Amino acid sequence: MMQKKLVLGVAMIFLILGFCGCTGVFTEGEIISYSVESFTWMDEKISDDFSHDESVNYYRIEGTLKNTLDHTANFNVKMEFFDDNDKLIGSETIRLSNIPKSETIDFSKNINKHVMRFSDYWDSIEDVKFSIKEF
């Protein structure tokens, strides 16, 4: 009798998860590709990564997001910046609106060392990671 209740309980959990659409567990969009480039104040490209060369004035982060939902959606793309010890040191968010189902959209963000909110951690950035949420 106890085994029967256990099997029924497990089956019920699978049914609930399957029919309720536990979408919070799955990604709401997908970053198809991204790149990071370092530039001087004269827009001269220095490298294809986060460079800490003194002449670098800003980083340009460009990417492509795909809407993997089954409807037109608005997304917040959060970029989290990490140092060489994989410690989170800052973040920025880009809002992308009205992305049709299965479509892609390009986005871009400049991180300038002279902007106050970036100046505390700008020279420590080594990596960027993305998270995507519908709003």
PAZAPA-4460 file (N, C-alpha, C; in steps of 0.05 Angstrom, whole numbers, plus 32768, in hexadecimal, padded with zeros to 4 digits):
% residues 135
    n_x    n_y    n_z   ca_x   ca_y   ca_z    c_x    c_y    c_z   seq   type   mol
   8010   7FE8   8000   8000   8000   8000   8011   8019   8000     1      M     A
   8027   8019   8010   8039   8030   8012   8047   8035   7FF7     2      M     A
   804F   801F   7FE9   805C   8022   7FCF   8049   802F   7FBB     3      Q     A
   8030   8027   7FBC   801C   8031   7FA9   8018   804F   7FAD     4      K     A
   8018   8058   7FC6   8015   8075   7FCC   802E   8084   7FC2     5      K     A
   8045   8079   7FC6   805E   8085   7FBD   805F   8088   7F9F     6      L     A
   8057   8073   7F91   8057   8074   7F74   8043   8088   7F6A     7      V     A
   802B   8089   7F76   8016   809C   7F6F   8020   80B9   7F74     8      L     A
   802E   80BD   7F8B   8038   80D7   7F92   804D   80E1   7F7D     9      G     A
   805F   80D0   7F76   8074   80D7   7F62   8066   80DD   7F47    10      V     A
   8053   80CC   7F3F   8045   80D0   7F26   8036   80EB   7F26    11      A     A
   802A   80F2   7F3D   801C   810B   7F3F   802F   8123   7F3C    12      M     A
   8046   8121   7F48   805A   8137   7F46   8061   813B   7F28    13      I     A
   8067   8126   7F1A   806E   8128   7EFE   8057   8134   7EED    14      F     A
   803F   812C   7EF3   8028   8137   7EE5   8024   8155   7EEB    15      L     A
   8027   815D   7F04   8025   8179   7F0B   803A   818A   7EFD    16      I     A
   8053   8180   7EFF   8068   818F   7EF1   8064   8191   7ED3    17      L     A
   805B   817B   7EC8   8056   817A   7EAB   8040   818C   7EA1    18      G     A
   802A   818D   7EB0   8013   819D   7EA7   8012   81B9   7EB1    19      F     A
   8020   81BF   7EC7   8020   81DB   7ED1   8034   81EC   7EC3    20      C     A
   8046   81E0   7EB4   8059   81F1   7EA5   806D   81FE   7EB7    21      G     A
   807D   81F0   7EC5   8090   81FA   7ED8   80A6   8209   7EC8    22      C     A
   809E   8220   7EBC   80B0   822F   7EA9   80C6   823D   7EB7    23      T     A
   80C4   8243   7ED1   80D9   8251   7EDF   80F3   8242   7EE0    24      G     A
   80F2   8228   7EDC   810A   8217   7EDD   8119   821A   7EC3    25      V     A
   810B   821F   7EAD   8118   821F   7E93   811F   823C   7E8B    26      F     A
   8132   823F   7E79   8139   825A   7E70   8123   8266   7E5F    27      T     A
   811F   827F   7E61   810A   828D   7E53   8113   8298   7E39    28      E     A
   812C   8299   7E35   8138   82A2   7E1C   8153   8296   7E1B    29      G     A
   8160   8299   7E05   817B   828C   7E02   818E   82A0   7DF5    30      E     A
   81A6   82A2   7E01   81BB   82B2   7DF4   81C7   82A0   7DDF    31      I     A
   81C3   82A8   7DC6   81CE   8298   7DAF   81EC   829C   7DAD    32      I     A
   81F5   82B5   7DB0   8211   82BB   7DAE   8216   82D6   7DBC    33      S     A
   822F   82DA   7DC3   8237   82F4   7DCE   8255   82F9   7DC9    34      Y     A
   825D   8312   7DCA   8279   8318   7DC7   8280   8330   7DDA    35      S     A
   8299   8331   7DE1   82A3   8347   7DF1   82BB   8353   7DE2    36      V     A
   82BB   836E   7DE0   82D1   837B   7DD3   82DA   8393   7DE4    37      E     A
   82F4   839A   7DE3   82FF   83B0   7DF2   8307   83C6   7DDE    38      S     A
   82FF   83DF   7DE5   8304   83F6   7DD3   8312   840D   7DE2    39      F     A
   8320   841E   7DD3   832B   8437   7DDD   8315   844C   7DDB    40      T     A
   831A   8464   7DE6   8306   8479   7DE4   8302   8483   7DC8    41      W     A
   8315   847C   7DB5   8313   8483   7D99   8306   846D   7D89    42      M     A
   82F9   845A   7D97   82EC   8443   7D8B   82FE   8430   7D7B    43      D     A
   8317   8430   7D84   832B   841D   7D78   8329   8403   7D88    44      E     A
   8324   83ED   7D7A   8322   83D3   7D87   833D   83C9   7D90    45      K     A
   833F   83C1   7DAA   8358   83B8   7DB6   8359   8399   7DB7    46      I     A
   8342   838D   7DBF   8342   836F   7DC1   8325   8365   7DBF    47      S     A
   8323   834A   7DBD   830A   833C   7DBC   8303   8330   7DD7    48      D     A
   8309   833E   7DEC   8304   8334   7E07   8306   834C   7E1A    49      D     A
   8303   8347   7E34   8307   835C   7E48   8325   8361   7E4A    50      F     A
   832E   8377   7E40   834A   837F   7E42   834E   8394   7E57    51      S     A
   8363   8391   7E67   8368   83A4   7E7C   837F   83B7   7E74    52      H     A
   8384   83B9   7E5A   8398   83CC   7E50   838F   83E8   7E58    53      D     A
   83A2   83F9   7E5F   839C   8414   7E68   838D   8424   7E53    54      E     A
   8391   841F   7E39   8384   842E   7E24   8367   8427   7E20    55      S     A
   835E   8411   7E2C   8342   8409   7E28   8330   841C   7E38    56      V     A
   831B   8425   7E2A   8308   8438   7E36   82ED   842B   7E3C    57      N     A
   82E5   8417   7E2B   82CC   840A   7E30   82CC   83EE   7E24    58      Y     A
   82BA   83DD   7E2E   82B4   83C3   7E24   8299   83C4   7E16    59      Y     A
   8298   83B6   7DFF   827E   83B3   7DF1   8276   8396   7DF3    60      R     A
   825F   8391   7DFE   8254   8376   7DFF   823C   8375   7DEC    61      I     A
   823E   8364   7DD8   8229   8360   7DC5   821F   8343   7DC6    62      E     A
   8206   833F   7DC1   81FB   8324   7DC1   81E2   8322   7DB2    63      G     A
   81D9   8309   7DAF   81BF   8303   7DA2   81AF   82F1   7DB4    64      T     A
   8196   82FA   7DB9   8183   82EB   7DCA   816E   82DF   7DB8    65      L     A
   8166   82C6   7DBE   8150   82B9   7DB0   8139   82B5   7DC4    66      K     A
   8121   82BC   7DBC   8109   82B8   7DCC   8101   829A   7DC9    67      N     A
   8104   828B   7DDE   80FD   826E   7DDE   80E1   8269   7DE9    68      T     A
   80D3   827F   7DF1   80B8   827B   7DFB   80A4   8278   7DE3    69      L     A
   808C   8270   7DE9   8078   826C   7DD4   8066   8284   7DCF    70      D     A
   8070   829C   7DD7   8062   82B5   7DD3   8075   82CC   7DD1    71      H     A
   806C   82E3   7DC7   807C   82FB   7DC6   8082   8303   7DE3    72      T     A
   809B   830B   7DE9   80A2   8310   7E04   80B5   8328   7E07    73      A     A
   80B7   8332   7E1F   80CA   8347   7E27   80DE   8339   7E3A    74      N     A
   80F8   8340   7E37   810C   8333   7E47   811F   8347   7E55    75      F     A
   8128   8340   7E6C   813E   834D   7E7A   8156   833B   7E76    76      N     A
   816B   8345   7E69   8184   8336   7E67   8197   8342   7E7B    77      V     A
   819D   8332   7E8F   81AF   833B   7EA4   81CC   8331   7E9E    78      K     A
   81DE   8343   7E9E   81FB   833C   7E9A   8208   833F   7EB5    79      M     A
   8214   8329   7EBF   8222   832A   7ED8   8240   8328   7ED2    80      E     A
   824F   833A   7EDF   826C   833C   7EDA   827B   832F   7EF1    81      F     A
   8290   831F   7EE9   829F   8310   7EFD   82BD   8317   7EFA    82      F     A
   82CB   8316   7F11   82E8   831A   7F11   82F6   8300   7F0B    83      D     A
   8311   8300   7F0D   8321   82E8   7F07   831D   82D2   7F1C    84      D     A
   8311   82D8   7F33   830B   82C4   7F48   82EE   82BA   7F46    85      N     A
   82E1   82C1   7F30   82C5   82BA   7F2B   82B2   82C6   7F40    86      D     A
   82BA   82DD   7F4A   82A9   82EC   7F5E   8298   8300   7F4E    87      K     A
   827E   8301   7F55   826C   8314   7F48   8274   8330   7F52    88      L     A
   8279   8342   7F3E   8282   835D   7F46   826F   8373   7F3C    89      I     A
   825C   836C   7F2B   8249   8380   7F21   8236   8374   7F0C    90      G     A
   8222   8384   7F05   820F   837A   7EF1   8201   8391   7EE3    91      S     A
   81F7   838C   7ECC   81E7   839E   7EBC   81D0   838F   7EB0    92      E     A
   81BA   839D   7EAB   81A3   8390   7E9E   819A   839F   7E86    93      T     A
   8193   8391   7E71   8189   839C   7E58   816C   8392   7E55    94      I     A
   815A   83A4   7E4E   813E   839C   7E4A   8139   839A   7E2C    95      R     A
   812E   8383   7E23   8128   837E   7E07   810A   8379   7E05    96      L     A
   80FC   8389   7DF5   80DF   8387   7DF4   80D3   837D   7DDA    97      S     A
   80BC   8370   7DDD   80AC   8366   7DC6   80BC   8354   7DB3    98      N     A
   80C8   833F   7DBE   80D7   832C   7DAE   80C3   8316   7DA6    99      I     A
   80BD   8313   7D8C   80AB   82FE   7D83   80B5   82E2   7D89   100      P     A
   80A3   82D0   7D8C   80A9   82B4   7D91   80BD   82A9   7D7C   101      K     A
   80D2   829C   7D85   80E7   828F   7D75   80F9   82A3   7D66   102      S     A
   80F6   82BD   7D6B   8106   82D1   7D5D   811F   82D7   7D6E   103      E     A
   8133   82E4   7D60   814B   82EC   7D6E   814D   830B   7D6C   104      T     A
   815C   8316   7D7F   8161   8333   7D80   817E   8337   7D89   105      I     A
   818B   834A   7D7D   81A6   8351   7D85   81A5   8367   7D9B   106      D     A
   81B8   8366   7DAD   81BA   837A   7DC2   81D8   8382   7DC5   107      F     A
   81DC   8399   7DD1   81F7   83A3   7DD5   81F7   83B5   7DEE   108      S     A
   820D   83B4   7DFD   8211   83C4   7E15   822E   83CC   7E17   109      K     A
   8233   83E6   7E1A   824E   83F0   7E1F   8253   83F4   7E3D   110      N     A
   8269   83EA   7E47   8271   83EE   7E63   8289   8400   7E63   111      I     A
   8285   8419   7E6A   8299   842E   7E68   82A6   8432   7E84   112      N     A
   82C1   8433   7E84   82CF   8435   7E9E   82CB   8451   7EAB   113      K     A
   82C1   8465   7E9D   82BD   847F   7EA9   82A1   8483   7EB3   114      H     A
   828F   8470   7EB0   8274   8472   7EBB   8275   8469   7ED8   115      V     A
   826A   8479   7EEA   826D   8474   7F06   8265   8458   7F0F   116      M     A
   824E   844E   7F05   8245   8434   7F0F   8257   841D   7F06   117      R     A
   8268   8421   7EF2   827A   840C   7EE9   8296   840F   7EF5   118      F     A
   829D   8427   7EFE   82B9   842E   7F05   82C3   841D   7F1D   119      S     A
   82B2   8414   7F2F   82BB   8405   7F46   82C6   83E9   7F3E   120      D     A
   82BC   83DE   7F29   82C4   83C2   7F22   82CE   83BF   7F05   121      Y     A
   82CD   83D4   7EF6   82D3   83D3   7ED9   82ED   83C4   7ED3   122      W     A
   8303   83CB   7EE1   831D   83C0   7EDA   8321   83A3   7EE5   123      D     A
   830D   8398   7EF3   830E   837D   7EFD   82FE   8369   7EED   124      S     A
   82EF   8372   7ED9   82DD   8360   7ECA   82EE   834C   7EBA   125      I     A
   82E8   8333   7EBD   82F5   831E   7EAE   82E1   830C   7E9E   126      E     A
   82C8   830C   7EA7   82B4   82FA   7E9A   8298   8307   7E9D   127      D     A
   8287   82FF   7E8B   826B   8307   7E8D   8259   82EE   7E8A   128      V     A
   8244   82ED   7E9A   8230   82D8   7E98   8215   82E5   7E96   129      K     A
   8203   82D7   7E87   81E8   82E2   7E82   81D2   82D3   7E90   130      F     A
   81BD   82E1   7E98   81A5   82D4   7EA1   818E   82E3   7E94   131      S     A
   8178   82D5   7E8E   8162   82E0   7E7E   8148   82DB   7E8D   132      I     A
   8138   82F0   7E90   811E   82EE   7E9D   810A   82FD   7E8C   133      K     A
   80F2   82F2   7E8A   80DC   8300   7E7D   80D1   8315   7E90   134      E     A
   80C9   832C   7E85   80BB   8340   7E96   80A1   8349   7E8A   135      F     A
***
